[in-house]
Amino acid sequence: MMTQIQRLIALIKDETLRKKVECIINDLQIEVNNKLSLEESPGGAFQHHSYRGGLLQHTISVTRIALLLSDLVEKLYGGTVNKDHVIAGTILHDIMKCYTYTYDNKGEFTTSELGEKIDHLSLSVSEMYQREFPIEVIHIVASHHGEASPVRPKTVEALIISIADMADSELNRRMLRAAEYLIRKTTENQTKIKSSEEALKILHIKKTEGWNGLRKLHAHKES
């Protein structure tokens, strides 16, 4: 997925901004123990994309959704969107989650010691400000949780990204919870789904084969 991230970064036309994004992706400078790599970091420990690789999967999805919304704003609503800022903001909006999550003693993702004290938005804003990112891009990251952010979105780019982030987070959360519910009803086991692919496979089997299909899937895993 890092290849897809690099391709999205390459769409940034402003060379200075593009290089700043590449630099922060390739050289995060916070010194902490037990830092996760971007490739393994989850998008969250509990709510959405709560599995290995979830962070990059979420980042790619939010960027694509944000670009589609940008086209909608420009072509249907007649607005103007700075797509360089949109791409930079989406690529970096959750970048510091690799510091705020870690593994527990069971090998599951949990909040890190740093993450218990400082949220990923604050870490990102601090890092981006130090690296002299445009204030408009920093604002996108600072406000991407919408009304739950330290500051609400005040530009069209920030609004687009907060909506894209919410849409992808909620889509993934509901997929995971729906699949876990189906497994729980079938097996009476509390099972945590490990990927979006696994969740969608379970939902597809229930749709096409019904409860018997889920029972066969469980029996196959048990054998």
Secondary structure, 3 states (H helix, E strand, C coil): CHHHHHHHHCCCCCHHHHHHHHHHHHCCCCCCCCCCCCCCCCCCCCCCCCCCCHHHHHHHHHHHHHHHHHHHHHHCCCCCCCHHHHHHHHHHCCCCHHHHEEECCCCCEEECCCCCCCCHHHHHHHHHHHCCCCHHHHHHHHCCCHHHCCCCCCCHHHHHHHHHHHHHHHHHHHHHHHHHHHHHHHHCCCCCCCCHHHHHHHHHHHHHHHHHHHHHHHHHHHC
